[in-house]
Amino acid sequence: MKKFVLLAIAASFQCALMAQPQPKYAEKVVYEDSNVIFRQIDEQTWEGNGHLMANESLYLIAGTESAILIDAGTNIPGLHKIVSDICKKPVRLIATHVHPDHTGSAINEWDEISINAADEVNRPMFMVGYQGKTTYLTDGEVIDLGGRQIEVIFTPGHTPGSTTFIDKARHYGFSGDSFGSGNLLITVNFSTIILSAQRMAYYMEKNGIEYLYPGHYMGVNKETLQRVKDIAELCSQLREGEKEGEKLDRPGIGGLDHVLFERGVRLNYGPAQMK
């Protein structure tokens, strides 16, 4: 079942990517093997791309004392050693959400993973066999890495426990699939994703957050304030019946049988999301 879901997600992203620019990265490559490429964003921040699920992305963020790895890709053997060697610090594993392209096999290289408890509903399918300890993030908590603080913001909609991580001092964040990387799969409902997008837009404006690195980073698709606002507006229009997406011949993952492609974002939804 897990393999089927992974293939369905991959097919959805592949379809969306056909209408988007090809990946083009400005960041310098610092590590590469057959499973992952890591590029350096700035002095203490790195972005990694797996090769199995539309460039699934993971982010290594270091302070003076410790580091966090946001997400673990689909299948990246030796990931713990790779990131530890890159940043030379102990690395804590955190997930933006519990989907197999973000909590893949490499999570088993850590004794502990931190997630949003609302995504416990997805664990039986996507984290089968994980024997480590699971701890839970708190909305608004601040993770202190030593001279660098990362704020936790719950942004449900893609999944019940989708979470965004913000570095206020550097004016950027890491949003996983909360806002879709250009292809948003809404598995909760419109009301939830609208509130998450409105909340994030307000937060970005208030704190001068310039962009969010997404869960499928192509080098050209950072999530901007305008993108987040557009998602809130388009989802509101869909919920109120002011717009209607195209009906698919065959429903996608989770029964998502409609697609609206507008303003550079593809919104995937179904009957259960019309609330």
Salt bridges, closest charged atoms under 4 A:
ASP42 OD1 - ARG170 NH1 3.00
ASP71 OD2 - HIS102 ND1 2.94
ASP85 OD2 - LYS81 NZ 2.64
ASP101 OD2 - HIS102 NE2 3.28
ASP101 OD2 - HIS216 NE2 3.13
GLU120 OE1 - ARG123 NE 3.43
ASP139 OD2 - ARG199 NH2 3.01
GLU151 OE1 - LYS168 NZ 3.44
ASP167 OD2 - ARG148 NE 2.67
ASP167 OD2 - ARG170 NE 3.71
ASP177 OD2 - HIS97 NE2 3.35
ASP177 OD2 - HIS102 NE2 2.98
ASP177 OD2 - HIS158 NE2 3.62
ASP177 OD1 - HIS216 NE2 3.49
GLU205 OE2 - LYS229 NZ 3.09
GLU223 OE1 - ARG227 NH1 3.58
ASP230 OD1 - ARG263 NH1 3.06
GLU233 OE1 - ARG263 NH1 3.17
GLU240 OE2 - ARG239 NE 2.94
ASP257 OD1 - HIS258 ND1 2.87
GLU262 OE2 - LYS243 NZ 3.06
GLU262 OE2 - ARG263 NE 3.97
